[in-house]
Amino acid sequence: MSSAPGAPESAEPLAAVDLGSNSFHMVLAVEGPAGLRLVDRLREGVRLAAGLTGDGRIDAAVAEQALAALSRFGQRLCGLSPARVRVVGTNTLRVASRAEGFIDKAEQALGFPIEIISGREEARLIYLGVAHSLAVMPAERRLVIDIGGGSTEIVAGRGFTPIEAESFHLGCVTATRHYFPQAEVTAKSLSSLEDRVRVTVEPYLLRLQAVGWEQAIGASGTVRAIGRVLEANGFGPCITRAGMDWLRERLLGSRHFARLAELKGLKAERVPVLAGGFGILNGLMQMLGLAELQIADGALREGVLYDLLGRIHHEDARESSVQALQKRFHVDAARNAEIVGTLRGFFDAADRWDLQPVHWDWLRWAAATHDIGLDIAHSGFHRHSEYILRHADLAGFSRREQAVLATLARLQRKALPPLHSDVFSELSAADAVVVQRLAVLLRLGILFHRGQRVLPFQPGLRLSDKRSLRLHLPSNWEAQMPLLAADLAAERELLAPHFALRW
């Protein structure tokens, strides 16, 4: 992605923060005529995956180290516009079921919200970062492999577009902990890990091969670390089959991790996780039939930067995901666009709710997709819509955003529940308050367009306080729209006692 020719360089940088399972990374870049130019890069060796406890918490010592690192990141990010910063959390934060307290502290240290992304979204962003680090032809096909601390992503795509993306919960840290718990490499433990990788990848193999690739590329610290070792020992700049066979014998010959420090080209910080990362990569190369793997500089954080740049220039992957949902589930997109138009006026009038621009995005995406469940069944369709929005792999969306959309879909019908209801259980307390309010607007917008697409009048809305809404309607509206009159009378009861609706 590049800026318009001759465009001046933006003074305020874009920033991407990758809270990986093996390390934290931050990159800052400015936008200029030739695209993005890197201006700063920070890395902190925080092995978050190693601090994940059996009950889904983050170990106190690792959490302390992580928060100290994020405070340093936060100092560098201080003063940047929230629209130009994106922070993503990957596998460890995905599986940490009881890490809410840590995430709250991490957001305070950074000064920005953290988006926990799905494995496939991570794979999409990795592919984007790798593609932008290379000279890309539109029809060129490539396979990208990224081995992180807690997960591994495999993506086959063409040009800048990922086509098949998969993620599995095995990374260099988690594999090392499971297969080499005594810090020793044996033929049995290494073969077991390689077999696990082959079995894991096999279900995806045919789909990846159907896309095909002219080149295979590795990203991430694990791939680069193995590449440095092989190059330092005379095996060239690429990772080859001969080089991997040599390194496997060296690992088995060293046996204990302490002796791996003798490997030429291996940094000390990589010694504790080399065996796990090597086993994953070797299993992948064998299963995928790769004789050679090129090494890319770009990875997740660069992909986040380019995705953020796309949002700024109205090339948002989330918009494409919403359109794809509408098409897949045969939504009346024109009718929903009319609902969005009516909601714009309602949203602007809800000034007492202190709604932000991001909340408008939530509301319009929810309006565009609220009825996708009708393609499954009319009865209880709002629950079907909720399920799809919560569990689908939606490119560009974080888990938080999908939880918001799913909850809004659920709240479009029936009695509006209180904030302590289980319906809001996947949302933070602050998000729950906003979503309950947005649900009121969404319900009204849907009601106004239930019987017809284009309204004969434009309804108005005013909030006398945070829980009292008054609709402004023409004097003869009930005669014009008797179905609406009946619906609004019923809606008034469904919103009580949380909100008072009058007209």
URGIVEN-V142200 format. One record per pair of residues at least 24 apart in sequence whose C-alpha atoms are under 7 Angstrom apart, sorted by the first residue. I is the first residue (numbers start at 1). J is the second residue. If there is no record, write none. Layout:
i	j
I	J
I	J
This chain:
i	j
1	35
1	306
2	33
2	34
2	35
3	31
3	32
3	33
3	34
3	35
4	33
5	33
6	33
7	32
7	33
8	32
8	33
9	33
14	84
14	85
14	305
15	84
15	85
15	86
15	305
16	85
16	86
16	87
16	301
16	304
16	305
17	86
17	87
17	88
17	301
18	87
18	88
18	89
18	301
19	88
19	89
19	90
20	89
20	90
20	149
21	47
21	48
21	49
21	90
21	91
21	92
21	148
21	149
21	150
22	46
22	47
22	48
22	49
22	148
22	149
22	173
23	47
27	301
44	69
48	92
49	92
49	149
49	150
49	173
49	174
50	173
52	96
56	96
56	97
56	98
56	99
57	96
57	97
57	98
57	99
58	99
67	106
67	109
70	106
70	109
70	110
71	109
71	110
73	110
74	109
74	110
74	111
82	112
87	113
87	114
87	115
88	114
88	115
88	116
88	117
89	114
89	115
89	116
89	117
90	116
90	117
91	150
91	151
92	150
115	398
115	400
116	398
116	399
117	398
117	399
118	399
119	167
120	165
120	166
120	167
120	393
121	395
121	396
122	300
123	153
123	154
123	155
123	165
123	166
123	167
124	162
124	165
125	300
125	303
125	304
126	299
126	300
126	303
127	155
127	162
128	160
128	303
129	298
129	299
129	300
129	302
129	303
130	296
130	298
130	299
131	160
133	296
133	297
133	298
141	212
141	213
141	214
142	213
142	214
142	215
142	216
143	213
143	215
143	216
143	217
144	216
144	217
144	218
145	217
145	218
145	219
146	218
146	219
146	220
147	171
147	172
147	220
147	222
147	277
148	172
148	220
149	173
149	174
150	174
156	208
156	211
157	211
164	207
164	208
171	277
172	273
172	276
172	277
173	273
173	276
175	276
176	273
176	275
176	276
183	256
183	257
184	255
184	256
184	257
185	251
185	252
185	255
185	256
186	252
186	255
187	252
190	279
193	279
193	280
194	279
194	280
194	282
194	283
195	283
197	280
197	283
197	284
198	283
198	284
198	287
216	293
216	294
217	293
217	294
217	295
217	296
218	293
218	294
218	295
218	296
219	295
219	296
219	297
219	298
219	299
220	299
222	277
224	295
225	266
228	265
229	264
229	265
229	266
232	264
232	265
233	264
238	292
238	293
238	294
238	295
239	292
239	293
239	294
240	291
240	292
240	293
241	291
241	292
244	282
317	395
317	396
318	395
318	396
318	397
321	394
321	395
322	365
322	369
326	369
326	372
329	372
329	375
330	375
331	371
331	372
333	368
335	453
336	367
336	368
337	368
338	453
338	454
339	367
339	445
339	446
339	449
340	364
340	367
342	445
343	441
343	445
346	441
346	460
346	461
349	461
349	462
350	462
350	463
352	463
352	465
352	466
353	466
362	405
363	438
366	405
366	408
366	409
367	442
370	409
382	409
382	410
382	412
383	410
385	409
386	410
403	427
404	435
408	435
408	439
411	439
412	439
412	442
412	443
414	494
415	494
415	495
416	494
416	495
447	484
447	487
448	484
467	498
467	499
467	500
468	499
468	500
468	501
469	500
469	501
469	502
470	501
470	502
470	503
471	502
471	503
472	503
